[in-house]
Amino acid sequence: MNGPVTLTVERTDARTWPDEQMQELFSEGFPEFITADRLAKQYIGRIREWFADLNLTLVDDHGMPVATGWGIPIRWDGRTETLPTGYTQATIVAVEGREQGVEPDTLVICGAIVTPSLKGHGLAGETLKALRQLAEDAGWPRVIAPVRPTLKARYPLTSIEAFMRWTREDGMALDPWIRTHQRLGARILAAAPESQTMTGTIAEWEGWTGMAFPETGDYVIPEGLSLLRLDHSADQGTYVEPNIWMQHI
């Protein structure tokens, strides 16, 4: 962006986006193995149908999608000890709450992605603010997020509990994605060491990571926040993704 850009916020389903625009937007969003969360997959269809109004896209003045973010509603009493275990359980709580007629009072921000060419221009923060506005409009008093700390991939052997305490000299978090939330007033609530569990065959993991896994054992994988456990006898790899719960309001 060479100058001021006017951004508008739209529901993602408000129009049909060209495939090439969506491919560009999501090209550097999450590692491919994120889709291997088998349990979350069971709920994703209902989430897309029921909570489409919480799926937003930021559009520039040329009509191009430059960022997107999405959330889900849950009922939560505000106590750290009653937080969902992470992203996957939050999706289950949201869907089952809807099915049971539970009135939500909390927005869970599930993710935010910025098109690669515009990273570093504040669009992630604008996306988070747009999502927070949805909660305000709905009258929900709380906004939380199972944050995926991007820098953690450089320290896969470090526990998430230790990593979330790491700060810079100015007191802000060492991790840049945590800092983005902090700059908007969010605070760290708790570690979510088992936020998601991804499973797949050895061949699938080799495809997702571009690596070879010759024997059973633990492996550091690209973009992995923790280790991948491979079991050749079972032809299965298991990766447990840690997140950090943060609260905005």
N, C-alpha and C positions, 0 to 999 in steps of 0.2 A: 504494500500500500504506500503510494508516494504522497498522498495527501488525505484529507478527511474523507471518510467514506460513510455514507448513510446506510445504516443497517435496519432492516425490518425483520420482525420475528413472525414466523408462520408455523402453523401446525404442519408437521412433515407430510401428512396425508392430504394437505390442501390442494396439492397439484401432483402431476406425474413428472418426476424428474428424469431427464435424459440419463441413460445408463452411464455414459462417460463421465458425467458430472458426479454421480454417486461413487463411481469407482475411484475418482480422484479424491473425493472427500474422505473416503474410508481407507485409502491406500496405506496409511501409516497409523491407523487407529489402535488396533489391538493385535497381538500375535495370533496366528491362525489356530493354535491349540485351544484358545479360549472357547471355541465352538464345541469342544469335547466335554463340556459339562452336561452329562446325560440327564441329570435330574432337572436342571434348569430348562432343558429343551422340552420337557413335558408340559411346561407352563407358558412357554414363550408365545404360543399361538393366542392364548386367552389374554395375555398381557398386551399384545399388539392390537387385539380387538377391543378390549375393554378400556384401556388406558391410552388410547391414541391421542387424546387431548393433552397428554403430558409428554408428548414427543414433539420437540420443536426444532426448527431449522432457521438459522440466521442467513439472510439473503442480502447481498450487496446491491448497490444501485444499478448494476447491470443485470440483475436477476439471477446471479450465480449463487448457489449455496456455498457458504464459506465456513460454516460450523453447524454442529447439531448436538443436541443433548436430550436425554430422556429420563423419566422418573416413574415411580410407582407409589401409590398411596397405601399406607398401613395405619393401624392404630397402635400407638406406643405411649406408655405412661411417663416417658422421660427419664426413667432410671437406667443407668448403665448396665446393671445386672440383668435387665430384661430386653436388651438389644437382641435382634436376630444374630445368629452366629456369623452372618455375613451376607454377601450378595444373594446366594442361592436361597437361603432360608427367607430372606426378605421377599423374594418373588413368590415363594410359596404362601407366605403370610398375606401378601397382597391379593393373590388369586382366591385363596380360601376365605379371606375376609369378605371379598366381594360376593362369593357364593353364599356365604352365611348371613349377608346383610349387615355386616359390621361397619359402622360409620368410621371412616378414617380421620385421623387428626395430624398425620405426619407425612411429609413428602420425603421419599428416599430418592436421592439423585443417583442414578445408576451409571451414568457415563456422560462424557462430553468429548467431542472430537472436532479438531480444527483442520481444515485443508492444509496439506504440508507446506505449500508456498506462503502461507500467511501465519505460520506459527511464530510466536514471539511478539505479536501485535496486540495482545490483550483480548483476543476473541474468546479464549477459553473462559476468562472472567466474565465477559459479557454473556456467554451462554449460561454460566452458573447463575448470574443475576436474573436472566429471563426465566429460568426454572424456579428460582426463589419467588419470583413474582406470581407464578402460578399458585404456589402455596398461599401466598398472601391473599390472592383473589378468592381462593376457596375457603379462606378462614381457618386454615390449618396453622396452629401455633408453632410447629416444629419442622425443621428441615435438616435431614442428616444424609450422610453419604458414606458408603464403604469405599474409601479412596484407594486406588491402586497406585502406590508410590513408584514412579517410573525409575528413579535412581536405584531402587532396591535390587534391580537386575544385576547391578555391579557387585552386589554383596549377597549372593544367594545362600551363603553359609551362615549369615547373621540372622538371629531371630528377629521377627517383626517387632517384638516387644522392645528389643534393644534399638533397632533401627529408628523407631518412631521417636526415640528420645534424642537422636542426634540433631544438633543445632549448629548454626553458624555463629560467628562472633557477635552478630547483631541480635541473637536470640531467636531468629526465625529458623524454621526447619531446614535441614540440609537438603531435603528433597524438594525439587522445584514444583511438583504438582501439589504437594502439601502446602507449600508457600502460597500458591495461587488461591487456595481456599482460605488460608490464614489472612491474606490481604483483604478478603471480603468479610473478615470478622469471625471466621469459623475457628473452632478449637478442637483439639484432639480429645476424644472420649475414651477409646479403648482399642486394643489390638483385636483383630479378627483373624487369628492364625489359620483358620480353616474356612475361609470365605467361600471358596469354590473347590470342587474336586473334578479333575479332568482325567478321563480314562480312554485308552485306545490300545490297539494292537501295536506290536513293535514296528510293523511296516507303516502304520499310520503315524506313529511318532517320528519315524525317520523322514516321512514326507513333510510333516509339519515343521520339523526343525532343520532339515538338511543335514542331519548327522547320521552316523552309523553307530549301532549299539551292539557290539560283538558278544557281550556277556551280561549276565545278571549283575545289577549293582545300581548305585546312585550316580546320576549324571547332572552336570551343569549344562543348561540348555539356553540358547539365545532368547533373550527377553523373559526368561524364567525368574521369578522372584524367590523361588526355593528350588530344591532339587527334584529331579524326575527319578522315580524308582522304577527300574525295569526288572521284570521277572520273565526270563526266557521259558521256563517250564510251563508257565501259564499263558505265554504269549501276550503279556499285558504290561502296559506302563501306566503308572499312576502319578499324577502331579497335583499337589494340594497348594492352592494359591492363597497367600495371606493378603489381607487388606487392613486398612486402618479406619475405624469409625471416627468421623468428624461431625460436629454439629454446627450449623450456621445460625439458626434461631431456635 
